Amino acid sequence: MNWFLPIGLSIGTFIGLYLSTQSFLRSLTGALAAWAAGFILSLILRKQKGAGK
């Protein structure tokens, strides 16, 4: 499992949304959505990497 992908997406999304909207709740919601997307993407990449063996 690659944890850097979801964590990096979450932090980057939170900072980007907070700077543009100045809304903590909206930034937190976006960061959670980015974490979920990054987690799913990381799982997909892991399965593809495992299938290539």
N, CA, C and O atoms as CSV, one atom per row, in Angstrom:
chain,resi,resn,atom,element,x,y,z
A,1,MET,N,N,0.845,-1.183,0.000
A,1,MET,CA,C,0.000,0.000,0.000
A,1,MET,C,C,0.883,1.236,0.000
A,1,MET,O,O,1.788,1.368,0.824
A,2,ASN,N,N,0.615,2.122,-0.916
A,2,ASN,CA,C,1.362,3.356,-1.023
A,2,ASN,C,C,0.609,4.466,-0.281
A,2,ASN,O,O,-0.351,5.027,-0.809
A,3,TRP,N,N,1.043,4.779,0.935
A,3,TRP,CA,C,0.346,5.779,1.745
A,3,TRP,C,C,0.694,7.203,1.357
A,3,TRP,O,O,-0.025,8.132,1.726
A,4,PHE,N,N,1.781,7.396,0.620
A,4,PHE,CA,C,2.170,8.753,0.246
A,4,PHE,C,C,1.183,9.380,-0.726
A,4,PHE,O,O,0.965,10.592,-0.693
A,5,LEU,N,N,0.586,8.571,-1.589
A,5,LEU,CA,C,-0.362,9.096,-2.571
A,5,LEU,C,C,-1.601,9.702,-1.911
A,5,LEU,O,O,-1.891,10.870,-2.168
A,6,PRO,N,N,-2.356,8.970,-1.066
A,6,PRO,CA,C,-3.548,9.591,-0.464
A,6,PRO,C,C,-3.218,10.733,0.497
A,6,PRO,O,O,-3.942,11.727,0.554
A,7,ILE,N,N,-2.128,10.593,1.247
A,7,ILE,CA,C,-1.774,11.653,2.198
A,7,ILE,C,C,-1.347,12.909,1.454
A,7,ILE,O,O,-1.739,14.014,1.827
A,8,GLY,N,N,-0.555,12.749,0.413
A,8,GLY,CA,C,-0.119,13.908,-0.378
A,8,GLY,C,C,-1.275,14.604,-1.068
A,8,GLY,O,O,-1.341,15.833,-1.092
A,9,LEU,N,N,-2.191,13.821,-1.632
A,9,LEU,CA,C,-3.368,14.420,-2.262
A,9,LEU,C,C,-4.223,15.168,-1.244
A,9,LEU,O,O,-4.739,16.247,-1.537
A,10,SER,N,N,-4.372,14.603,-0.058
A,10,SER,CA,C,-5.187,15.235,0.982
A,10,SER,C,C,-4.593,16.567,1.421
A,10,SER,O,O,-5.300,17.572,1.508
A,11,ILE,N,N,-3.306,16.571,1.695
A,11,ILE,CA,C,-2.654,17.800,2.152
A,11,ILE,C,C,-2.684,18.864,1.057
A,11,ILE,O,O,-2.995,20.026,1.318
A,12,GLY,N,N,-2.358,18.460,-0.162
A,12,GLY,CA,C,-2.366,19.413,-1.270
A,12,GLY,C,C,-3.748,19.987,-1.546
A,12,GLY,O,O,-3.888,21.183,-1.804
A,13,THR,N,N,-4.763,19.141,-1.492
A,13,THR,CA,C,-6.128,19.605,-1.723
A,13,THR,C,C,-6.584,20.537,-0.612
A,13,THR,O,O,-7.206,21.566,-0.874
A,14,PHE,N,N,-6.275,20.175,0.628
A,14,PHE,CA,C,-6.672,21.018,1.755
A,14,PHE,C,C,-6.053,22.406,1.631
A,14,PHE,O,O,-6.747,23.412,1.773
A,15,ILE,N,N,-4.763,22.461,1.371
A,15,ILE,CA,C,-4.082,23.759,1.267
A,15,ILE,C,C,-4.624,24.559,0.090
A,15,ILE,O,O,-4.898,25.753,0.216
A,16,GLY,N,N,-4.777,23.895,-1.062
A,16,GLY,CA,C,-5.287,24.596,-2.240
A,16,GLY,C,C,-6.693,25.136,-2.050
A,16,GLY,O,O,-6.982,26.273,-2.424
A,17,LEU,N,N,-7.572,24.320,-1.466
A,17,LEU,CA,C,-8.946,24.788,-1.240
A,17,LEU,C,C,-9.008,25.863,-0.164
A,17,LEU,O,O,-9.777,26.817,-0.279
A,18,TYR,N,N,-8.204,25.711,0.873
A,18,TYR,CA,C,-8.254,26.708,1.943
A,18,TYR,C,C,-7.755,28.061,1.457
A,18,TYR,O,O,-8.317,29.097,1.809
A,19,LEU,N,N,-6.704,28.052,0.651
A,19,LEU,CA,C,-6.188,29.316,0.140
A,19,LEU,C,C,-7.176,29.995,-0.803
A,19,LEU,O,O,-7.258,31.222,-0.844
A,20,SER,N,N,-7.921,29.200,-1.557
A,20,SER,CA,C,-8.841,29.803,-2.520
A,20,SER,C,C,-10.202,30.155,-1.920
A,20,SER,O,O,-10.824,31.131,-2.338
A,21,THR,N,N,-10.672,29.372,-0.943
A,21,THR,CA,C,-12.016,29.624,-0.409
A,21,THR,C,C,-12.021,30.215,0.993
A,21,THR,O,O,-13.014,30.823,1.391
A,22,GLN,N,N,-10.939,30.053,1.758
A,22,GLN,CA,C,-10.861,30.488,3.157
A,22,GLN,C,C,-11.953,29.833,4.012
A,22,GLN,O,O,-12.383,30.398,5.018
A,23,SER,N,N,-12.390,28.653,3.607
A,23,SER,CA,C,-13.408,27.916,4.341
A,23,SER,C,C,-12.799,26.616,4.852
A,23,SER,O,O,-12.429,25.744,4.065
A,24,PHE,N,N,-12.698,26.489,6.178
A,24,PHE,CA,C,-12.079,25.310,6.763
A,24,PHE,C,C,-12.906,24.062,6.491
A,24,PHE,O,O,-12.351,23.017,6.152
A,25,LEU,N,N,-14.225,24.153,6.635
A,25,LEU,CA,C,-15.088,22.986,6.436
A,25,LEU,C,C,-15.038,22.489,4.991
A,25,LEU,O,O,-14.957,21.284,4.750
A,26,ARG,N,N,-15.085,23.405,4.041
A,26,ARG,CA,C,-15.012,23.018,2.630
A,26,ARG,C,C,-13.653,22.396,2.315
A,26,ARG,O,O,-13.570,21.430,1.556
A,27,SER,N,N,-12.598,22.944,2.892
A,27,SER,CA,C,-11.261,22.407,2.683
A,27,SER,C,C,-11.132,21.016,3.284
A,27,SER,O,O,-10.525,20.130,2.683
A,28,LEU,N,N,-11.698,20.824,4.466
A,28,LEU,CA,C,-11.640,19.525,5.119
A,28,LEU,C,C,-12.433,18.481,4.328
A,28,LEU,O,O,-11.989,17.342,4.189
A,29,THR,N,N,-13.591,18.859,3.817
A,29,THR,CA,C,-14.397,17.954,3.003
A,29,THR,C,C,-13.654,17.575,1.722
A,29,THR,O,O,-13.649,16.411,1.323
A,30,GLY,N,N,-13.035,18.550,1.090
A,30,GLY,CA,C,-12.260,18.272,-0.122
A,30,GLY,C,C,-11.068,17.378,0.160
A,30,GLY,O,O,-10.742,16.499,-0.637
A,31,ALA,N,N,-10.414,17.601,1.296
A,31,ALA,CA,C,-9.266,16.773,1.660
A,31,ALA,C,C,-9.686,15.332,1.925
A,31,ALA,O,O,-8.976,14.401,1.543
A,32,LEU,N,N,-10.824,15.139,2.570
A,32,LEU,CA,C,-11.326,13.781,2.811
A,32,LEU,C,C,-11.684,13.084,1.499
A,32,LEU,O,O,-11.412,11.896,1.324
A,33,ALA,N,N,-12.291,13.827,0.586
A,33,ALA,CA,C,-12.625,13.247,-0.718
A,33,ALA,C,C,-11.349,12.905,-1.491
A,33,ALA,O,O,-11.278,11.869,-2.152
A,34,ALA,N,N,-10.347,13.775,-1.406
A,34,ALA,CA,C,-9.076,13.502,-2.087
A,34,ALA,C,C,-8.381,12.297,-1.460
A,34,ALA,O,O,-7.759,11.506,-2.170
A,35,TRP,N,N,-8.477,12.147,-0.142
A,35,TRP,CA,C,-7.874,10.990,0.522
A,35,TRP,C,C,-8.547,9.708,0.037
A,35,TRP,O,O,-7.874,8.716,-0.244
A,36,ALA,N,N,-9.879,9.732,-0.059
A,36,ALA,CA,C,-10.606,8.542,-0.524
A,36,ALA,C,C,-10.230,8.206,-1.965
A,36,ALA,O,O,-10.017,7.040,-2.298
A,37,ALA,N,N,-10.149,9.218,-2.813
A,37,ALA,CA,C,-9.764,8.980,-4.205
A,37,ALA,C,C,-8.336,8.452,-4.289
A,37,ALA,O,O,-8.057,7.537,-5.063
A,38,GLY,N,N,-7.441,9.016,-3.508
A,38,GLY,CA,C,-6.066,8.550,-3.500
A,38,GLY,C,C,-5.941,7.136,-2.973
A,38,GLY,O,O,-5.129,6.358,-3.473
A,39,PHE,N,N,-6.731,6.795,-1.972
A,39,PHE,CA,C,-6.725,5.448,-1.404
A,39,PHE,C,C,-7.183,4.431,-2.451
A,39,PHE,O,O,-6.559,3.384,-2.622
A,40,ILE,N,N,-8.269,4.744,-3.142
A,40,ILE,CA,C,-8.792,3.852,-4.176
A,40,ILE,C,C,-7.793,3.725,-5.323
A,40,ILE,O,O,-7.558,2.626,-5.824
A,41,LEU,N,N,-7.211,4.838,-5.735
A,41,LEU,CA,C,-6.221,4.813,-6.803
A,41,LEU,C,C,-4.997,3.991,-6.400
A,41,LEU,O,O,-4.440,3.254,-7.213
A,42,SER,N,N,-4.592,4.123,-5.159
A,42,SER,CA,C,-3.455,3.357,-4.663
A,42,SER,C,C,-3.756,1.855,-4.678
A,42,SER,O,O,-2.889,1.049,-5.018
A,43,LEU,N,N,-4.976,1.486,-4.312
A,43,LEU,CA,C,-5.364,0.071,-4.363
A,43,LEU,C,C,-5.391,-0.456,-5.793
A,43,LEU,O,O,-4.972,-1.585,-6.048
A,44,ILE,N,N,-5.881,0.351,-6.720
A,44,ILE,CA,C,-5.928,-0.057,-8.123
A,44,ILE,C,C,-4.512,-0.252,-8.655
A,44,ILE,O,O,-4.232,-1.234,-9.341
A,45,LEU,N,N,-3.622,0.684,-8.336
A,45,LEU,CA,C,-2.240,0.561,-8.790
A,45,LEU,C,C,-1.563,-0.653,-8.174
A,45,LEU,O,O,-0.749,-1.310,-8.822
A,46,ARG,N,N,-1.895,-0.950,-6.937
A,46,ARG,CA,C,-1.316,-2.123,-6.263
A,46,ARG,C,C,-1.772,-3.409,-6.937
A,46,ARG,O,O,-0.977,-4.329,-7.129
A,47,LYS,N,N,-3.086,-3.476,-7.305
A,47,LYS,CA,C,-3.597,-4.665,-7.985
A,47,LYS,C,C,-2.953,-4.837,-9.356
A,47,LYS,O,O,-2.614,-5.953,-9.748
A,48,GLN,N,N,-2.782,-3.744,-10.081
A,48,GLN,CA,C,-2.166,-3.826,-11.408
A,48,GLN,C,C,-0.710,-4.241,-11.288
A,48,GLN,O,O,-0.215,-4.999,-12.122
A,49,LYS,N,N,-0.025,-3.766,-10.280
A,49,LYS,CA,C,1.366,-4.125,-10.078
A,49,LYS,C,C,1.469,-5.608,-9.714
A,49,LYS,O,O,2.389,-6.294,-10.160
A,50,GLY,N,N,0.530,-6.099,-8.908
A,50,GLY,CA,C,0.518,-7.507,-8.521
A,50,GLY,C,C,0.143,-8.425,-9.682
A,50,GLY,O,O,0.612,-9.560,-9.760
A,51,ALA,N,N,-0.709,-7.923,-10.587
A,51,ALA,CA,C,-1.131,-8.752,-11.720
A,51,ALA,C,C,-0.029,-8.880,-12.749
A,51,ALA,O,O,-0.031,-9.825,-13.538
A,52,GLY,N,N,0.902,-7.958,-12.759
A,52,GLY,CA,C,1.992,-7.986,-13.737
A,52,GLY,C,C,3.091,-8.958,-13.381
A,52,GLY,O,O,3.997,-9.173,-14.187
A,53,LYS,N,N,3.047,-9.559,-12.191
A,53,LYS,CA,C,4.115,-10.468,-11.767
A,53,LYS,C,C,4.096,-11.755,-12.534
A,53,LYS,O,O,4.931,-12.627,-12.296
